[in-house]
Amino acid sequence: MKNHHSTSVALPEPGPAAGPVTGRPDRVRAAVSLPEAATEVRYLDTAGAIGAVGWLRVESSAVCGTDVSLYQAGLDWPTVMGHHVVGRITALDPDRALAWGVTVGDLVALEEYLPCQRPDCAACSIPGRYRMCPESDLWKGRRRVGLISAEEGSGLYGGNAEYMQLNTNSIVHRLPSELDPDLASWTQPFANAVDWTINAGGAREGSTVVVIGPGYHGVAAVAAARAVGAKKIVAVGRSSQRLAIAEALGAVPVINDDGADLGTLIDSATGGNGTDLILDTVGLGRAVTSAAAGTLRKLGRLVLAGLGPVPVSEVDLKALIRGANTITGVRGRSPEAVRQSIDLLAAGTSGLELVPATHVPLEEVGDMLDRLAAGNGPASPHVVIRPQPAGTPSPNTSSRQAHTQTRNLNR
């Protein structure tokens, strides 16, 4: 096991760190996470950028369990992490502005995928399937926002920096300009939850939904079930504080300790009437599949989203057949789910504005990752890196400026 230690180093200012409201910044402050599970603040020079077609002023970079797991296990190289990124575009090539339907000054959310986009790619050749591209796969190519080496080009490929570069294959979604950065930073995890709960899980008005794990995605799943009009939502977990957040969103909180039978807990919480959906965001393995055999209603679904400590489990296939039940594994989200997420966040119907956010400056990124890895994180799962110095206003640039931006962004 690695010795976890974090060092945030405030280097001497070599020049203006924050770039202009429009155009390409010069030097950028970034939290660079190292293979030995340490993090330090460095100034990165954008002049060495490779393939940049635009620049994003990062407003928020939310932390999820994947970040913590990768950091704890040991990164392959120094990395500017952060893949739930929201920011404002400060420079953009005209052809990308047209292709993405955005312009300079727009508030946007990025997906983590950087797909190859080759016509012979089995994933990229199918509309909306880019998240399955081998080059962007988390376990294969790993060309993803927040995973590329900080020693490659500008190094600014993740959200834990004041600015990051946009590439031709960046996946960009325009957000309402007035959307609060804390709420906007829910775009990707909430899109995951929408896809897992509604699209894959089949939750709809009147459904009974059980969510295992009140963490980042679990709380988002409660919000998704609430948004679709589920009649009863049950949140099962060990943290009473996080269960209280799920309860504030409308869920029935259920404490799951080591000695409890999960099926019995679910039966008790649902009054023995069964459930239409069990969404496991943790990865409880056999406990969930055994519970599914006894608690899923006819045509009910078990959706598995968590890569927990028990990845292989025995399944009662006869019980699944008798109940006409479905087991589905899920990864990421569809483009349609991102649009659903944005619409719900903008409408103010998600309830996620009720979830407290813990703001973290760049100098404290390493300490927070250490805390989360040790299980000593904040009570709320919504931890948001805010790279801009405190008090820095967020630019809202006129769209007419898009046409004045440099075409040669790598000058």
Order of alpha helices (4+ residues) and beta strands (2+ residues): beta-beta-beta-alpha-beta-alpha-beta-beta-beta-alpha-alpha-beta-alpha-beta-alpha-beta-alpha-beta-alpha-beta-alpha-beta-alpha-beta-alpha-beta
